[in-house]
Amino acid sequence: MTSADLVVIGGGIAGLTTALAAADRGLRVIVIDVPRPGAASRAAAGLLAPSIEGLPSAAREHAVAARDFYPGYLERLRDLGGWDVPLDRRGILELAEDDRVLQELVARSPAATRLSASELAALEPALRQNAGAVLHPRDGAVDTIALMSALNSAVEAAANVSRVVDTVVSIELSQTPRVVCASSVRHSAPWIVLAAGSWTDAISGLPRRLPVRPVMGQLLSLGTNELHHVAYAPAGGYLVPRGNALIVGATSENTGLACDISAAGREWLLDVVRRAAPALVAAPVLSHWAGLRPVSPDGMPILGPDPACPSLVYAAGFSRNGILFAPWAAERIAAGLVAERTWKSIDSFGVNRFDGY
Ligand SMILES: Cc1cc2nc3c(=O)[nH]c(=O)nc-3n(C[C@H](O)[C@H](O)[C@H](O)COP(=O)(O)OP(=O)(O)OC[C@H]3O[C@@H](n4cnc5c(N)ncnc54)[C@H](O)[C@@H]3O)c2cc1C
């Protein structure tokens, strides 16, 4: 048996950011993770899009705070170990296929800038056949591959974080909370953070069944650097410039924990490009992959302690916006671990909102 101040289950963005934030506050942390095909964080497109994602109004203000938390967070990662993570805050274009849609977009986005067809064509020639767009300032995207590499390196470098590659099979929330791994090794700590993405259901001993289900998303990357802004396509899907490539996302499919790419998924994604930026559809497909979003019933994360077993803390159910929310949420969870009164800042994300679900 090993012991620490905190055991984190899961080494995706939720687990790693929480481990680092807790270590920053002097806690000794064990992160237990087993790599799984379909883990969401590396698969994600990295959009930071609180203005567009159709979030419930109660969550909007937190989502904007989470987006605006990013520049400082990445600067701290750079100062810590020189890890450079590209962040794009040029704004996101929401494209309109005709004038009626453009009017609707303008009406529902008071903070956005309206672009006529000619203004859009001047800004982004590859999008010239659209009827116009609105530009949501300050939204953008982060390079999730660079971010996950930086977080992994930061965890490796942190003196008070140790990593274990193992599968957690159960949690025992007795006097001294502990987790039991497939290897039979136990790890105990006064706090356990559950950040197991789409796989929470497979862990036994939880005080409740978390309402988190996997929703698979497929993405493509195309070999073109002709687009400079993130763009939401008129009939669903999005285009995200990343380095010399263009990420095209994403399908939403209920496949359980199966996570396989398909020819139909590839066609759907190419169709997004065909409709939004037809000139780019001839670009070579560099890669095609999929991941599992851990989706909660209201699409918002589940954060904070379990009311019945407060030593178990959730960093779960991040749904479609886990890249956006995780670093911000991790700071608030870590603050809660060292000074419990500060759970208040994430009260509205508590698991009890699903009581009786
Ligand atoms: C296609 C797609 C596109 C997306 N695009 C965006 C986007 O543009 N913007 C955005 O904000 N979000 C996006 N998301 C959502 C975001 O990626 C997720 O919300 C977020 O990554 C979830 O992080 P996580 O750490 O909870 O889960 P994961 O990244 O899945 O990590 C969970 C980890 O826990 C491990 N694990 C699970 N069970 C156990 C166990 N029992 N023992 C040990 N280890 C275990 C898993 O192997 C995995 O490594 C997207 C997701 C997908 C799939």
The ligand as an SDF file (V2000), in Angstrom:
LIG
                    3D

 53 58  0  0  0  0  0  0  0  0999 V2000
  -13.8020   14.2670  -30.9330 C   0  0  0  0  0  0  0  0  0  0  0  0
  -13.7360   15.1610  -29.7520 C   0  0  0  0  0  0  0  0  0  0  0  0
  -13.5990   16.5290  -29.9300 C   0  0  0  0  0  0  0  0  0  0  0  0
  -13.5430   17.3710  -28.8090 C   0  0  0  0  0  0  0  0  0  0  0  0
  -13.3590   18.6960  -28.9960 N   0  0  0  0  0  0  0  0  0  0  0  0
  -13.2890   19.5200  -27.9220 C   0  0  0  0  0  0  0  0  0  0  0  0
  -13.0420   20.8880  -28.0970 C   0  0  0  0  0  0  0  0  0  0  0  0
  -12.8580   21.3460  -29.2190 O   0  0  0  0  0  0  0  0  0  0  0  0
  -13.0000   21.6990  -26.9990 N   0  0  0  0  0  0  0  0  0  0  0  0
  -13.2080   21.2080  -25.7410 C   0  0  0  0  0  0  0  0  0  0  0  0
  -13.1920   21.9890  -24.7760 O   0  0  0  0  0  0  0  0  0  0  0  0
  -13.4120   19.8780  -25.5440 N   0  0  0  0  0  0  0  0  0  0  0  0
  -13.4700   19.0380  -26.5950 C   0  0  0  0  0  0  0  0  0  0  0  0
  -13.7020   17.7150  -26.4250 N   0  0  0  0  0  0  0  0  0  0  0  0
  -14.0350   17.2250  -25.0880 C   0  0  0  0  0  0  0  0  0  0  0  0
  -12.7970   16.9990  -24.2430 C   0  0  0  0  0  0  0  0  0  0  0  0
  -11.8320   16.3500  -25.0200 O   0  0  0  0  0  0  0  0  0  0  0  0
  -13.1520   16.1570  -23.0220 C   0  0  0  0  0  0  0  0  0  0  0  0
  -14.2180   16.7290  -22.3160 O   0  0  0  0  0  0  0  0  0  0  0  0
  -11.9660   16.0400  -22.0710 C   0  0  0  0  0  0  0  0  0  0  0  0
  -10.8010   15.7030  -22.7750 O   0  0  0  0  0  0  0  0  0  0  0  0
  -12.2280   14.9920  -21.0020 C   0  0  0  0  0  0  0  0  0  0  0  0
  -11.0430   14.8230  -20.2710 O   0  0  0  0  0  0  0  0  0  0  0  0
  -10.9200   13.7050  -19.1780 P   0  0  0  0  0  0  0  0  0  0  0  0
   -9.5860   13.8630  -18.5540 O   0  0  0  0  0  0  0  0  0  0  0  0
  -12.1250   13.7550  -18.2970 O   0  0  0  0  0  0  0  0  0  0  0  0
  -11.0490   12.3310  -19.9700 O   0  0  0  0  0  0  0  0  0  0  0  0
   -9.9860   11.5240  -20.8710 P   0  0  0  0  0  0  0  0  0  0  0  0
   -9.1430   12.4370  -21.6500 O   0  0  0  0  0  0  0  0  0  0  0  0
  -10.7470   10.4920  -21.6000 O   0  0  0  0  0  0  0  0  0  0  0  0
   -9.0280   10.8590  -19.8110 O   0  0  0  0  0  0  0  0  0  0  0  0
   -9.4690    9.8500  -18.9230 C   0  0  0  0  0  0  0  0  0  0  0  0
   -8.2540    9.0010  -18.5910 C   0  0  0  0  0  0  0  0  0  0  0  0
   -8.5780    8.1420  -17.5060 O   0  0  0  0  0  0  0  0  0  0  0  0
   -8.0670    6.8470  -17.7900 C   0  0  0  0  0  0  0  0  0  0  0  0
   -8.8620    5.8850  -17.0350 N   0  0  0  0  0  0  0  0  0  0  0  0
  -10.1750    5.6430  -17.1410 C   0  0  0  0  0  0  0  0  0  0  0  0
  -10.5450    4.7050  -16.2560 N   0  0  0  0  0  0  0  0  0  0  0  0
   -9.4370    4.3550  -15.5780 C   0  0  0  0  0  0  0  0  0  0  0  0
   -9.1910    3.4280  -14.5330 C   0  0  0  0  0  0  0  0  0  0  0  0
  -10.1670    2.6810  -14.0190 N   0  0  0  0  0  0  0  0  0  0  0  0
   -7.9350    3.2970  -14.0610 N   0  0  0  0  0  0  0  0  0  0  0  0
   -6.9160    4.0670  -14.5700 C   0  0  0  0  0  0  0  0  0  0  0  0
   -7.1050    4.9610  -15.5740 N   0  0  0  0  0  0  0  0  0  0  0  0
   -8.3510    5.0980  -16.0610 C   0  0  0  0  0  0  0  0  0  0  0  0
   -8.2730    6.7300  -19.2920 C   0  0  0  0  0  0  0  0  0  0  0  0
   -7.5080    5.7000  -19.8610 O   0  0  0  0  0  0  0  0  0  0  0  0
   -7.8190    8.1070  -19.7460 C   0  0  0  0  0  0  0  0  0  0  0  0
   -6.4160    8.1400  -19.8980 O   0  0  0  0  0  0  0  0  0  0  0  0
  -13.6740   16.8270  -27.5060 C   0  0  0  0  0  0  0  0  0  0  0  0
  -13.7610   15.4540  -27.3350 C   0  0  0  0  0  0  0  0  0  0  0  0
  -13.7770   14.6240  -28.4440 C   0  0  0  0  0  0  0  0  0  0  0  0
  -13.8450   13.1410  -28.2410 C   0  0  0  0  0  0  0  0  0  0  0  0
  1  2  1  0
  2  3  1  0
  2 52  2  0
  3  4  2  0
  4  5  1  0
  4 50  1  0
  5  6  2  0
  6  7  1  0
  6 13  1  0
  7  8  2  0
  7  9  1  0
  9 10  1  0
 10 11  2  0
 10 12  1  0
 12 13  2  0
 13 14  1  0
 14 15  1  0
 14 50  1  0
 15 16  1  0
 16 17  1  0
 16 18  1  0
 18 19  1  0
 18 20  1  0
 20 21  1  0
 20 22  1  0
 22 23  1  0
 23 24  1  0
 24 25  2  0
 24 26  1  0
 24 27  1  0
 27 28  1  0
 28 29  2  0
 28 30  1  0
 28 31  1  0
 31 32  1  0
 32 33  1  0
 33 34  1  0
 33 48  1  0
 34 35  1  0
 35 36  1  0
 35 46  1  0
 36 37  1  0
 36 45  1  0
 37 38  2  0
 38 39  1  0
 39 40  1  0
 39 45  2  0
 40 41  1  0
 40 42  2  0
 42 43  1  0
 43 44  2  0
 44 45  1  0
 46 47  1  0
 46 48  1  0
 48 49  1  0
 50 51  2  0
 51 52  1  0
 52 53  1  0
M  END
$$$$
